[in-house]
Amino acid sequence: ENDFTDARVNVLEISSENEHLLRTKYEARNEKELPVLTRYFPKELLQDIELPKAKYLDLILYSREQIEKENAAMDKGKPTGETAPWGIVSIKAQAIETELPMTPITAMRNALGKDQGGSGIPMDRDAYMEAYQYWNKHANVV
């Protein structure tokens, strides 16, 4: 349980009180990825809403091998000589103890080839539907 940081959650449940604040845009995480449609709450529109302090921090790790494969596919240069077996690719501040499902569009993006910004891992329909069930009622705060 998080007792050492004031990190705030960056996911809100969509309600009748905040639904009008939702926005969408096409976005790529970098210039090599295909832009995809995302849905989010702009943080600047949530001035009257205090985001709860995160109870948990979920660290997303990729193996060194996966990071090097994705970097090579995206022409991010030669391996750096890093020898750590794992790398942190994301830290998610959240209110629930279990891992949040990735957004459906992230699952789709990951199913793309590495040269398009994906991980090349085939999509799991059951995991996708679980993600849909969660993210149909929630949105990120950015």
TAMOLIN-V581963 format. One record per residue. RES is the residue in one small letter. SS is DSSP state (~ for helix, > for strand, _ for the rest). PHI is phi in whole degrees, 0 to 359 (* if undefined). NEAR is the number of other C-alpha atoms within 8 Angstrom. Layout:
BEGIN
RES&SS&PHI&NEAR  RES&SS&PHI&NEAR
END
This chain:
BEGIN
e&_&*&5  n&_&286&8  d&_&231&5  f&_&230&4  t&_&216&5  d&_&265&6  a&_&306&7  r&>&255&10  v&_&298&13  n&_&237&11  v&>&225&9  l&>&237&9  e&>&288&7  i&_&280&9  s&_&226&6  s&_&295&6  e&_&282&5  n&_&241&8  e&~&303&8  h&~&293&6  l&~&270&8  l&>&296&10  r&>&228&8  t&>&229&8  k&>&197&7  y&>&272&8  e&>&208&8  a&_&241&10  r&_&286&6  n&_&202&5  e&_&291&6  k&_&270&9  e&_&275&9  l&_&283&8  p&_&294&8  v&>&231&8  l&>&284&9  t&>&236&9  r&>&238&10  y&>&200&11  f&>&260&13  p&_&291&11  k&~&304&8  e&~&294&5  l&~&272&7  l&_&257&9  q&_&301&7  d&_&269&4  i&_&243&5  e&_&273&6  l&_&289&7  p&_&295&7  k&>&294&9  a&_&293&13  k&_&275&12  y&>&221&11  l&>&243&11  d&>&255&9  l&>&268&9  i&>&260&9  l&>&248&9  y&>&242&10  s&>&293&9  r&~&305&11  e&~&300&6  q&~&294&9  i&~&299&10  e&~&293&9  k&~&296&9  e&~&292&13  n&~&298&10  a&~&295&10  a&~&295&9  m&_&262&11  d&_&54&6  k&_&267&7  g&_&95&6  k&_&282&5  p&_&306&6  t&_&279&4  g&_&90&4  e&_&301&5  t&_&244&5  a&_&300&6  p&_&290&6  w&>&225&8  g&>&230&10  i&>&279&9  v&>&253&8  s&>&196&7  i&>&233&9  k&>&252&10  a&>&276&13  q&>&214&14  a&_&263&10  i&_&249&8  e&_&287&7  t&_&269&4  e&_&296&6  l&_&290&5  p&_&291&8  m&_&294&7  t&_&297&9  p&~&305&10  i&~&291&9  t&~&292&8  a&~&299&11  m&~&294&9  r&~&298&10  n&~&297&14  a&~&287&12  l&_&290&12  g&_&295&10  k&~&300&12  d&~&288&9  q&~&252&10  g&_&98&14  g&_&271&13  s&_&264&12  g&_&80&9  i&_&271&8  p&_&302&6  m&_&287&9  d&_&258&6  r&~&302&6  d&~&297&6  a&~&295&8  y&~&298&11  m&~&293&8  e&~&297&9  a&~&298&12  y&~&303&10  q&~&301&8  y&~&286&9  w&~&284&10  n&_&292&7  k&_&244&8  h&>&223&10  a&>&211&13  n&>&289&10  v&>&254&10  v&_&230&7
END
